[in-house]
Amino acid sequence: MAITPSSPIDPPSQSATRALRLFAPQVSANYGTRVAAALGLSLAALEEREFEDGEHKIRPLDNVRGADIFVLQQLHGEPGHSIHDKLCRLLFLLGALRDAGAARLTAVLPYLAYARKDQRSQPRDPVTHRYLAQLLEAIGVDGVVTLDVHNRAAFQNAFRRPVVHLEARSLFVAHFAARPANWVVVAPDGGAIKRAERFAQALGQRLEREVELAFMHKWRSGGRMGGGEIVGEVAGRPALIFDDLISTGGTLALCAEALRGAGAATVEAAATHGVFTSAANTALAGSDLTRLVVCDTVPPLRLTQPEITAKLTTLDTAPFLAEAIARLHEDSSLEDLAEGAI
């Protein structure tokens, strides 16, 4: 876990004396209920109303004046609820809580939408990641918590409020260390090398031996993707592709094919956020993957082909997120939760 800036979200010894309240709009209530249970709490009560013209009302039913408030919202699109619908509900709830006298207000966003749009790739391109940060700051949040953003530096630099960047690496280490093998960890492109390297080091520490690293050379041009050359020794070894997010599944399928071609014995993959657009059904169902492991930050709603769903394992992030919330509330150290915490 890494926190930026170095100061905590609130001065020490203040927040721990305040009541802790966790809110989650109805669209995120299932996830929020599990996080609350791990905290030994119930979700704080909300009133949500839909109006015939499409407008929406959301308000807290519990007293929040002087309280330490955390609001959890999953910012992924799903049938009946777009990302933008969820974002509006989040902003309106945060505003209502600020007006109602919350002492400290923290947005907890396990999956942060628009995190991949963190720079201009062509003239007059929007930097939507930064605009999202400005919206949250304008409504009055004191801090933001998220899990495995695409670019940690861009996330930290987009906000002028304190941010907490959780990494699910420890969850994956525990999962794969329970099935010890002569793993070689594979980054599916050059941008994922540092993330894969940190995971390989952590897995090696748990297994008490070195875990080697490989990567795939990949290029994109005009919306097309190519490449597939594997750099590293994978022949006869179980290969483990490690990344932050799976969307169309194209890169993952290409990497799995390249690894099999390079002689890998088996090919597994792990990624924090399984966004899985509809194209992932075709790309992954016919791929060379043996197993696929993701976290529950985004439900795999669009992954429907039995050829790939039978290989899918989902890791529970609720206790991990609850632990981070509890420590933030208590102004306790986050150092032992993940690398780089302060």
N, C-alpha and C positions, 0 to 999 in steps of 0.2 A: 504494500500500500504506500502511496506517496501523497503527501499533502503540500500544497503550495497556496499562499506563502508560508513562511516558517512559523508564523504566529498561529495559535489555535483559532477556531471560529469564534470563540468567546473567551474572555479572560478567565483564568483558572478560578475555581472555587465559587463561581456564580451559578453556572447552569445546573450543577449537581443538586442545588437546593431547590430548583424549580421542578414542577411536575412535568413528566415526559408524556407527550401525546403523539400518537402515530395516526395519521389520516391516509386514506387511499380512496380515490373516487371509485365508483361501482365497477368501472371497466378494469380496474386493477385490484379489486377487493379480494380475489382468491389469493393472489400472491401476497398482498398486504396482510391478510389474515394469518398466513403462515409465518411471516416475519414478526408480526405482533405476538404470536404464540411463542416463538423462540425468545422473545423479550419478556415473556410472562405477563403479557398485556392482552387486552381486547382492542380492536380497532376503535378509534374515536368515532362518534356518530356523526353522520352527515345527512342532510336533506338534499335530494336531487330531484328536480322537476323538469319535465320536457313540455314545451309549449307547441301549439299547433303550427305556429309559423317557423318552427325550427330552432327557436331560441331555447336557452337552457339556464337553469338556476341551480346553484350549489352553495350550501352554507353549513358551517359547523353547528352542531346541536349541543356540543359540550363547551363548557367555559374554557377559554384559552388565554385569558388575560394573565400575563406574567409567566406563561408556561413556555417550555422548550418544545417547539413544534417541529415534527418531521412529516413531510408529505411525500408519499410514494406514488409514482405514476410510471407505467410502462409505456414508452413512446414508440411503439411499433404499430403499423397499420394492421387491421383485421376486418373481417366482414362486419359492416354496420358501424365501424368506428375508425375513421382515418387518423393518421398521425396528427393532422391539424385539429381535428375534433378533440383529441386527447390533450393536445397542447393548450387549446383554449380553456378546457375544463380545469387543467392544472393552473393556468395563470389566474383564472377567476377565483379559484379556491385559495390560492396563495394571497391574492389581494384581499379577500374577505377575512382571512386569518390575520393579516397585517392590520386591517382596520379594527379587528376585534381585540387587539392589544397583545398579540403574541410577543413574548420577550425576545425569542430567537426563532428564526424561520429557516429551515433547511429543506431544500428539494432533493429527494432521493430518486434518482433516475437510473435503474439498473441497466437499461439500454438507452443510450442517448441518440435520438434521431439526428440526422444531418451532420453527425460527427465526421463523416467521410468528406464532406464538402468544406474543407478547411483552408483552401487556397484557390487562387484563380488559375485555371488551366487554359483559358483563352481570353481575348480582350473583353472587358466589361462583364466578366463572370461575377456572380454573387459569391460572397464568402458567407454562406448561410450559417455555418457553425458559429461564427462570431455574432451574427444577428440574433440567433437563438439565445446566446449568452446575454446580449443587451436586453432582450425581452424579459428574461428572468430577473436581471438586476433592476430593471425599471419598475417591476411589480413589487420589489422590496425584499428579495431573498437575502439572507445573511451568508449562506453557503450552499454548495452543491456537492452531492455525492453521486458518483457513477462507477460503473464497472467496465474495465477494459475498453477504453475508447480507442479509435483507430490510430490516432496520433496524440500521444500523451502531452508532448510539448505544445501542440496547437491548442489542446484543451486548456492547459494551464494558462497560456497566454491570452486566450479569448476572454477570460473572466477577470474582473477587478475585485471580485469577492473571493474569499478562501474557497478552495475546491479540494475534494478528497477523491483520489483516483485509486479505486480498489482493483486488484488483479486476482483473477481466479486461478492463477497458476498453482497455488497450494492444493486446490480441489482436484486438479488434473494429476498432480504429482501423487496424491493419495490414491487416486483411482488406478493409475498405471503401475505404481509400485506394488499394488496388491496382486498384480499379474506380472511378476518379474520376468524379463526376457532380455536378450542382447539387443535392446532397442538402438536404432539410429534415428534421431529426431531430424525432421526435414522441414525447412522453410519453403513455402510454395512460391516465393518470389524474393527479390532482393530486399524489399521493404519489410519483410517479416523476419529477417535474419536475427536482429537483436532480440526480438521477442522469443524466437525459437531457441536462441542461445541461452537466455536466462532460464527457460524451462528445462533445457538439457542439463544445465548446471544444477538446478534444484532437484531434478529427478536423479542425477548422479549422486548427489549428497545423500538422498534417501536410500538409494540402492548401495551406497558405499563403493562405488566404482565409477569410472569415467563413462559418460554417455556421449557418443560421437554425434557430430552435426553435419548435415548435408543441405544443399539447397538446389532449387530448380531455376534455371535461367529462363526468363519469360519476357516477351515484348508485347506491347499494344500499339496499334497504329490504325487510325481511321475507324475505331470501333471494333477492329479485329484483334484477336489474340493469337500469339504463336510462340514458338520456342519448344521447350520440353527437354533441354539438356540437363542431366543431373550432375552436379558437382559434389563429389564425395563418394565414399565406399558404402554401397548398399547391397551388393550381391550376397545372396544367401542370408540376409538379415531381415528381421521384422522392422519395417519402416513406419514411423509415426509422424504424419504431417501435423504441424501445429500452427494455428493462426488465431486471429481475434474474431473473425466473422466469416460466415458463409452466406452468400446471396444467391447468385444464379447457379453456383456449383461448377461453373466452367473451369476455373483455375484448379479446383480440387480434382476434377475428373482428369484434366490434362496431366496434373502432377502424379496421380495414381497410375495412369497409363505409362508415364515416363519411368516411374519407379519399377513397375513390373518389367518394362523393357530393359531396365538396367540390372535385372536379376533379383530384386527384392523378394524375399520369401512370402511375406504378407504385407498389406498396406492398410494401416488404420489412420484415422484422422480425428483431430480434436480442435474445437473452436468454441470460444465463449458464447457467441451470439449466433444462433441458427435462424437467420432471417428467412432463408429458403423461399425465394420467389418461385412462381409457378414453373419457370424453366428448370429449376433444380430437380424436379421430378424426373425429367428426361435425362438430364446430365448425370445425375447420381445413380439412378436405377440401373443404368447400363455401364457403370464405372467398374473399376477394378478394386474398389474398396472392400475390405473385409469387415471392418467395424467403423462406426462413426459415433463420436461422443461430443455432446454440446451441453451447455448449461440451460437452466429454465428461465433465463431472462427474457426470452422470446419463445412463446409456444410454437412448436413446429406445425402450424395450422395448415400450411400449403404443401407439406410433404406427405403425399398420400399413396405413392406407389409402394406396394408391399415388398418389392425387391430391395428397397432401401430402408423402409420403416422397420423391417425385421432386424436390421443391423444397427439401429439407433439406440443409444443410451443417453438419458438426460440426467444431469447432476443437479442436486438441490442446492441453491445458493441462499436460501432464506436464513439458516443459522449463521452463515458467514456475514451476511448483510446486517443481521440483528446484532451480532457482536460488535461490528463497526459503529452502529448507531448507539449502542450502550456505552461504548468507550468515548464517543464524541460527547454524549450527554454528561458523562462523568469527568470530562476533560482528562481522560487517561491516555497513556501512550498507546500509539498504534504500531509501534516499531516491530513487534513480533508477529504481526498479521501478514506482512509481506515486505519484500525488499524495498528499501528507500523510504520507509515511513519515518516521520519525526514527531 
